[in-house]
């Protein structure tokens, strides 16, 4: 760079550097890791040097133009340059470095900067997107769906499971499938069932960008039913986070129930369906004290009917299944499911390797949990929840007032009869 302007550095015996320009000599000083150029010529005769000075090929600029901003005895406070010099470190770290090791007044001289190179090299996916405009407060405003798997093949050859959840009620449907090509058929079956029972289809279906959810067949079937398909943004699975959480909850419940029963893991699809069945009949923090089945289908859970996957049961054996008068009247089985539209349970007889549907069974391990005497009418349950508060039961005074009111009614009725 010095040669460009016709400057020739010459060092004296004391290592002092001078810059020679034609017949003028400029003195320099070195301080704080910077060279300072004294613009006034020291002399008109250059110091002796063994190497002759070559004539410059570029006309030299005026003497004052030779002084550049980088040749100063003060540390530069150009923030972006220090940021680059320190490996594109965070600006806060750069400021601390300058304050401690360079000794400059950062608060006075610092200017904010924008580093485009950092954006190009460090940008990450945004985790927080603008809020969705899809309504989801009312029942069937929004349903979410996802596919789980592949799992090891179950007893029937299923490898996947598809879930569908109504956001407002938190009611969850689940069904095992052998291939992802069956997803469209399962969703349409659920939507038609919802239409038959509740009188309308869901408004929006949210899902990810999996191939099973972007098919033209699914889009066409949804359009004919007035359902809007809302895919999550590419590379943003958190937008479909509700469906992901449903899958995790179902799998966690299934895993624990399978670990506590003698049935092999070949029954994982049954465990998932039982988990969803129970999940739909227990309260959740967002909708407590109500349950999903109450909100969506206006049905109250029946405690006497709820048992976990793998529960040991003594199932009644019909007379035509007994070979003699003294045969056992029950078989030991394990609960594996609930019929979709009938009463009773589905059991698996491990000895006979058969499935049994029966409503006549006893669960020995749960006989110490009495649940009888609970009214299961939704109106009765709602009345109790809204009016029964601990610590506010009727006092003796209130009971006496009520008794007096009853006595007065009887007296008036007696007088009218006379």
C-alpha positions in Angstrom: 0.0 0.0 0.0 2.9 2.4 0.8 4.5 1.7 -2.6 1.2 2.7 -4.3 1.7 6.3 -3.0 5.4 6.3 -3.7 6.5 5.9 -0.1 9.7 4.0 0.7 10.2 2.8 4.4 13.7 3.2 5.7 14.8 2.0 9.2 17.5 3.7 11.2 19.9 1.9 13.6 17.5 2.5 16.5 14.7 0.8 14.5 13.0 4.1 13.9 11.1 4.0 10.6 11.0 6.9 8.2 9.0 7.2 5.1 10.7 8.7 2.0 8.7 10.4 -0.7 10.9 11.7 -3.5 13.3 14.0 -1.7 11.2 14.4 1.4 11.4 12.4 4.6 8.6 11.9 7.0 9.1 10.8 10.6 6.9 8.1 12.2 6.3 7.0 15.8 4.9 3.7 17.1 2.5 3.7 20.0 -0.3 1.5 21.2 0.2 -0.9 18.3 -0.3 1.9 15.7 2.1 3.8 13.5 1.7 7.6 13.6 2.8 9.6 10.5 4.2 13.1 11.2 3.0 15.1 8.1 5.7 17.7 8.4 8.9 16.6 6.5 11.8 15.9 8.8 14.4 16.8 6.2 14.8 17.1 2.5 17.6 14.5 2.3 16.7 10.8 2.8 18.8 8.6 5.1 21.4 6.4 3.6 20.2 3.0 2.4 21.8 0.3 0.4 18.8 -0.1 -1.8 18.1 2.7 -4.3 14.7 4.3 -4.3 12.7 3.4 -7.4 10.6 6.1 -9.0 6.9 5.7 -8.3 4.7 4.5 -11.2 1.7 6.3 -9.7 1.8 10.0 -9.1 2.0 10.7 -5.4 -1.0 12.4 -3.8 -0.7 15.6 -1.8 1.1 15.1 1.5 -2.1 15.6 3.6 -3.9 12.9 1.7 -1.4 10.3 2.8 -2.7 10.4 6.3 -5.3 7.6 6.6 -7.7 7.0 9.4 -6.1 3.7 10.4 -2.8 5.3 11.1 -3.5 6.8 14.4 -2.4 6.4 18.0 -6.0 6.0 19.3 -7.8 2.6 19.1 -10.6 2.5 16.5 -14.1 2.5 17.8 -15.7 1.3 14.6 -18.0 -1.3 16.2 -18.6 -3.5 13.1 -14.8 -3.8 12.6 -14.2 -4.9 16.2 -17.1 -7.3 15.8 -15.5 -8.9 12.7 -12.0 -8.9 14.3 -13.3 -10.8 17.3 -14.8 -13.6 15.2 -18.3 -12.1 14.8 -18.9 -12.3 18.5 -22.0 -11.0 20.1 -21.9 -7.2 20.4 -22.3 -7.4 24.2 -19.2 -9.5 24.4 -17.3 -7.2 22.1 -18.2 -4.2 24.3 -17.0 -6.0 27.5 -13.7 -7.0 25.7 -13.0 -3.4 24.7 -13.8 -2.0 28.2 -11.5 -4.5 29.9 -8.6 -4.9 27.5 -8.5 -1.9 25.3 -9.6 0.7 27.8 -12.0 2.8 25.8 -15.3 4.5 26.8 -17.7 2.1 25.1 -20.8 3.9 26.4 -19.7 7.1 24.8 -18.3 5.8 21.5 -20.3 2.7 20.7 -22.7 2.7 17.8 -25.2 -0.1 17.1 -24.5 -2.1 13.9 -26.1 -4.8 11.7 -24.0 -7.6 10.5 -25.4 -9.2 7.3 -22.7 -11.9 7.4 -23.9 -13.1 10.8 -27.5 -13.4 9.4 -26.2 -15.5 6.5 -24.2 -17.8 8.7 -26.1 -18.0 12.0 -29.8 -17.7 11.1 -32.1 -20.4 12.6 -35.7 -21.3 12.1 -38.2 -19.1 14.0 -39.8 -21.0 16.8 -42.5 -18.4 17.5 -44.8 -17.7 14.5 -47.6 -15.1 14.3 -50.8 -16.3 16.1 -53.1 -18.4 14.0 -56.4 -16.9 12.8 -58.2 -20.3 12.8 -61.1 -20.3 15.3 -60.9 -23.0 17.9 -63.0 -22.1 20.9 -66.2 -23.9 19.8 -66.7 -27.6 19.4 -65.6 -28.8 15.9 -64.1 -25.4 15.0 -60.7 -27.1 14.7 -59.6 -30.8 14.6 -55.9 -31.9 14.4 -54.6 -35.1 13.1 -51.3 -37.0 12.9 -49.8 -40.4 12.2 -47.7 -42.5 14.6 -45.3 -45.1 13.6 -44.0 -47.3 12.2 -44.2 -49.7 15.1 -43.4 -53.4 15.1 -46.3 -55.3 13.5 -49.0 -56.0 16.0 -51.1 -59.2 16.3 -53.1 -58.2 13.2 -50.2 -56.8 11.1 -50.8 -53.1 11.9 -47.8 -50.8 11.9 -49.2 -47.3 12.2 -51.9 -45.5 14.1 -53.8 -42.3 13.0 -55.2 -39.9 15.6 -57.8 -37.2 15.3 -58.6 -34.7 18.1 -61.2 -32.0 18.5 -59.3 -29.0 20.0 -62.2 -27.5 22.0 -63.4 -30.7 23.7 -60.0 -32.6 23.6 -61.9 -35.7 22.5 -59.5 -38.1 20.6 -60.1 -40.7 18.0 -57.5 -43.4 17.2 -57.3 -46.3 14.8 -54.5 -48.7 13.8 -53.7 -48.9 10.1 -51.3 -51.1 8.1 -50.1 -48.4 5.7 -50.4 -44.6 5.5 -52.5 -44.9 2.4 -55.4 -45.8 4.8 -55.3 -42.4 6.5 -57.7 -40.7 4.1 -60.4 -43.4 4.5 -60.1 -43.3 8.3 -60.5 -39.5 8.5 -63.5 -39.5 6.2 -65.1 -42.3 8.2 -64.7 -40.2 11.4 -66.0 -37.0 9.8 -69.1 -38.8 8.5 -69.8 -40.3 11.9 -69.4 -36.9 13.5 -71.9 -35.4 11.0 -74.4 -38.2 11.7 -74.2 -37.8 15.5 -73.7 -34.0 15.8 -75.3 -32.7 12.6 -72.2 -30.9 11.1 -68.7 -31.5 10.0 -65.6 -29.9 11.5 -64.6 -26.5 10.0 -60.8 -26.9 9.9 -58.4 -29.8 9.8 -54.8 -29.1 10.8 -52.1 -31.5 10.0 -48.4 -31.6 8.9 -47.1 -31.8 5.4 -46.8 -35.6 5.3 -47.6 -37.3 2.0 -50.8 -38.8 3.5 -52.2 -35.4 4.2 -51.4 -33.6 0.9 -53.0 -36.0 -1.5 -55.5 -34.7 -4.0 -58.0 -37.4 -3.0 -58.1 -36.1 0.6 -58.4 -32.5 -0.5 -61.3 -33.4 -2.8 -63.2 -35.3 -0.1 -62.7 -32.5 2.4 -63.9 -29.9 -0.1 -67.1 -31.8 -0.7 -67.8 -31.7 3.1 -66.9 -28.1 3.6 -63.8 -28.8 5.6 -60.8 -26.5 5.2 -57.4 -28.2 5.2 -54.8 -26.2 7.1 -51.2 -27.5 6.8 -48.6 -26.4 9.2 -45.7 -24.3 7.8 -42.9 -26.3 6.3 -40.1 -27.1 8.8 -42.3 -25.9 11.7 -43.7 -29.1 13.3 -44.5 -27.1 16.5 -47.5 -25.6 14.6 -49.0 -29.1 14.8 -47.8 -29.5 18.4 -51.2 -30.4 19.8 -51.4 -33.6 17.7 -47.8 -34.4 18.7 -48.7 -34.1 22.4 -51.8 -36.3 21.9 -49.5 -39.0 20.4 -47.1 -38.8 23.3 -49.9 -39.0 25.9 -51.5 -42.0 24.3 -48.2 -43.8 23.9 -47.2 -43.1 27.5 -50.4 -44.5 28.9 -50.2 -47.5 26.6 -46.6 -48.2 27.6 -47.3 -48.2 31.3 -50.4 -50.4 31.0 -48.5 -52.9 28.8 -45.7 -53.1 31.4 -48.2 -54.1 34.0 -50.0 -56.9 32.3 -48.8 -60.3 31.0 -49.9 -59.7 27.4 -47.0 -59.3 24.9 -46.3 -56.1 23.0 -48.1 -57.6 20.0 -51.2 -56.0 21.5 -49.9 -52.4 21.4 -52.7 -51.3 19.0 -55.3 -52.4 21.6 -53.4 -50.7 24.4 -53.5 -47.4 22.4 -57.2 -47.7 21.8 -57.9 -48.3 25.5 -55.7 -45.4 26.4 -57.7 -43.1 24.2 -60.9 -44.5 25.6 -59.8 -43.7 29.2 -58.3 -40.3 28.1 -61.7 -39.3 26.7 -63.4 -40.0 30.1 -61.2 -38.2 32.6 -60.9 -34.5 33.2 -58.1 -32.4 31.8 -56.7 -29.1 33.1 -57.9 -27.0 30.2 -61.5 -28.2 30.4 -61.8 -29.3 34.0 -64.0 -30.5 35.7 -65.7 -31.7 32.5 -64.4 -34.5 30.3 -64.0 -34.7 26.5 -66.9 -37.1 26.0 -69.2 -34.8 27.9 -68.3 -31.8 25.8 -68.4 -33.5 22.4 -71.1 -36.1 22.7 -73.0 -35.0 25.9 -72.3 -38.3 27.6 -71.2 -38.8 31.2 -68.5 -41.4 31.9 -69.7 -44.6 33.7 -67.1 -45.5 36.4 -68.3 -49.1 36.7 -67.4 -49.6 33.1 -63.8 -48.2 33.1 -60.8 -50.6 33.5 -57.3 -50.5 32.1 -55.8 -52.5 29.3 -54.7 -55.9 30.5 -57.0 -56.0 33.5 -57.5 -59.6 34.7 -61.1 -60.6 34.4 -63.2 -63.7 35.1 -65.5 -63.9 32.1 -68.7 -65.9 32.2 -68.7 -69.0 30.1 -72.0 -69.7 28.4 -73.7 -73.1 28.8 -73.0 -74.1 25.2 -69.3 -73.6 25.8 -69.3 -76.0 28.8 -68.8 -79.7 28.3 -70.1 -80.9 31.7 -72.1 -80.0 34.7 -69.1 -79.4 36.9 -67.0 -77.4 34.4 -65.9 -73.9 35.5 -68.5 -71.2 34.8 -65.9 -68.6 34.0 -62.6 -68.2 32.1 -59.7 -66.1 33.1 -59.1 -63.5 30.4 -57.5 -60.0 30.0 -59.3 -56.9 28.9 -58.0 -55.6 25.5 -60.7 -53.2 24.4 -64.1 -51.7 24.4 -66.7 -52.3 21.6 -67.3 -49.1 19.6 -71.1 -49.1 19.9 -72.1 -52.0 22.2 -72.0 -52.7 25.9 -69.4 -54.9 27.5 -65.7 -55.4 27.0 -63.4 -57.2 24.6 -61.2 -59.8 26.3 -58.4 -62.0 25.2 -58.3 -65.6 26.4 -54.6 -66.4 26.5 -55.2 -70.1 26.9 -57.5 -70.5 23.9 -55.8 -67.7 21.9 -59.2 -66.2 21.1 -61.0 -62.8 21.5 -64.2 -62.7 23.5 -66.9 -60.0 23.6 -68.8 -60.2 26.9 -70.7 -57.9 29.2 -70.7 -60.5 32.1 -67.3 -60.3 33.8 -65.8 -59.7 37.2 -62.5 -57.9 37.7 -60.9 -59.4 40.9 -58.1 -56.8 41.2 -60.6 -53.9 41.4 -63.3 -55.2 43.7 -62.0 -52.9 46.5 -62.9 -49.8 44.5 -66.7 -49.3 45.0 -68.3 -47.0 42.5 -72.0 -47.8 42.9 -74.5 -45.2 44.0 -73.1 -42.5 41.6 -75.8 -41.0 39.4 -74.7 -40.9 35.7 -77.3 -38.6 34.4 -75.6 -35.5 33.0 -78.2 -33.2 34.5 -77.8 -34.7 37.9 -74.0 -34.5 37.7 -74.0 -30.9 36.6 -76.4 -30.0 39.4 -74.2 -31.5 42.0 -71.0 -29.9 40.6 -72.6 -26.5 40.5 -74.3 -26.6 43.9 -72.4 -28.9 46.3 -69.6 -27.0 47.9 -67.7 -28.3 50.9 -68.2 -26.2 54.0 -71.5 -24.8 52.8 -73.9 -27.6 53.7 -77.3 -26.6 55.2 -77.1 -25.8 58.9 -79.6 -26.9 61.6 -81.3 -23.5 61.4 -81.8 -23.8 57.6 -83.1 -27.3 58.1 -85.6 -26.1 60.7 -86.9 -23.3 58.4 -87.3 -25.9 55.6 -89.3 -28.2 57.9 -91.6 -25.3 59.0 -92.3 -24.5 55.3 -93.2 -28.2 54.7 -95.5 -28.2 57.8 -97.3 -25.1 56.6 -97.9 -26.6 53.2 -99.4 -29.7 54.8 -101.7 -27.6 57.0 -102.9 -25.5 54.2 -103.6 -28.6 52.1 -105.6 -30.1 55.0 -107.7 -27.0 55.4 -108.5 -26.9 51.7 -109.6 -30.5 51.7 -112.1 -29.8 54.5 
